[in-house]
């Protein structure tokens, strides 16, 4: 039974990675240079060792990739409450945070917060993805932030990622000797 559960978890992870890979090239073309690249998220540097603690609880174990959530707290980003905030590691190193949220008001607050902290967006026509899905991207030397917001559903997702560790999520596991 454990094998079926592990296979299901790997399929879910693979589907997530494919979905991200499909829209990342579009986002990269629209990126603005990041000001104040913090080389991590909220004081946690990329590559830091992560484990369960008073602050974090492990919610997913996919072998090389581990996922954690805040323990006993309602997550917020800036002053905006968000639906979820997941912290991911790859090969033991902190590599990504995925934030999910709902609502136009929350979106506007988060977009304002990110622009204030990481720099204004280029609002020149053609620089922001139009249509029902808006994509905003800040690229730094160590980090990248991608915000994707669906106007129809009022749902958004933000990826905070290490530039160096992001590629490891797509690598296949090392062969066992």
N, C-alpha and C positions, 0 to 999 in steps of 0.2 A: 504494500500500500504506500510505503514511503517513496518508492520509485515513481509511482503515478503522480504523487504530490510534487515531487522534485521536477518531473517532466512538465507538469502544468505550470509551475512557477517559472521555469525556463522559457516556455512558450509565451507567457505573459510578458516577461522581460524582453524577449525578442520582438514581439509586436510593438511594444513601447519604443524600442530602439529604431525599428523600421519607420514608425510614425514620425519620430523626431528627425530621422535622416531625410525623409521626404520633404520637409519644409525648411530645414536648416539652410540649404543653399540659397533659397529665396531671401531668408532673413539676413544672411551674410552680405548679400549684395546691397542691402539697405542700411547697413550698420553705420553708426557714428562713432568717432573715437571717444573712449571712456575717459572721463576726468576722474582722478582720485581712485585708481584701481587699488583696491584693498588687499589683493592677493588672497582672498578668502571671503567668508561671509560672517558678518556681525562679530568680528574678532577671532574667528576660528580660521587659521590659515589652511590653504589648500595643502593636501598631503598629510595633515595631522592625523594621528592615530585616534580612532573613534571606538568607543565601547559603551555598553549600557552603564548608566550612572543615575544620580539623583535627577539629572536634567533630561536624559535621553533613554528611550526604550526601543529595542530592536523589534521591527515589525515585519521584516522580510529578510530571508537568508537565501541567496542564490549562488552559493559557492564563493566565487571571487567578489561578487557584489553584495553588499549589506545595506539595508535601509533602516533608518531610525526616525522616530518622531519625538516631539517634545513630550515629556512625561508630566501629566497633571496640569497642563496649561492650555489655555486657548491661544492659538498662534496669532500673532500680529506682525505686520511689516510696516515700519514707520508707525503711523497712528491708525492704520487700517486693520480691522479684524479680517482674517482670511480663513477659508474653509479647512485647509491643510497645509502643512509644511513638512516635507520629507527630506532628510539628509542622507545622501548616498556616499558610500565608500567603494573603492575598487582596489583590490589587493591590499586592503588595510588602510589605504590613504583617503582622506576626505576629498571628494571630487565634485559633488553636485548638490544643489538644493532645488527642489521643485515645490513651487507655491501655487496653490489653486484657490480661486476666489470667484464670487458671483456678484453681479450687480454693477450698473453703470456708475453709481456714486463711488463704490469701492474702487472701480477701475480708474476713475478720474483721480482719486486720492493717491493710489499707487503710482500712476503715471507721473503725477506731480512730484511725489517723493523721489522716484528714481531720477527724474530730470534734475531735481535740486541737488541730489547727492552725486550723480554720475555725469551730468552735463545735459544741455538742451538737445532736443531732437532737431534734425534738419527737416523743416516743414515745407521745403521746396517741392512743388508738384513732381510726383514720380519717385520721391525718396521715402514715402511712407506707403506701405501696402494698402491699396484701396479695397473697396468692396465690403463684403460682410465680415471678413476676417482681417483684423488690423495686426500687423507685426511690427514691433519696435526692437531695435538691437543696439546695444552698446558693446564695443570691443575694446578691451585693454590689453596690455602686454601679458598679463597673467590670468585675467578673467574675462568672461563674456556673459552678458545678461541679455536674454531674449524674452520679450513679453509678447504673448499671442492672445488676442481678445476677439471673441466671436460676438458680433453685434446682435445677431438673431437670438442667441440663447443667453446673452449677457454673462457668459462664462469666460474666465481668463486663466492663463497659466503662465508662470514666470520660471525660467530656468536660470540659475546662477551656476556657472560652470568654470572649472579650471581649464585653461587652454591646454595645458600639458597632459592632464589626466583624462580628458574627455575621450580621446581616441582609444584608451584602454577598454572602455565599455564595449567596443566593437571587435576587439581582439578575441580570437578563440582561446580556450583554456590551453595551458601547456600540456603536452602529452605526458602521460605517466610512464616513467621508465619501467 
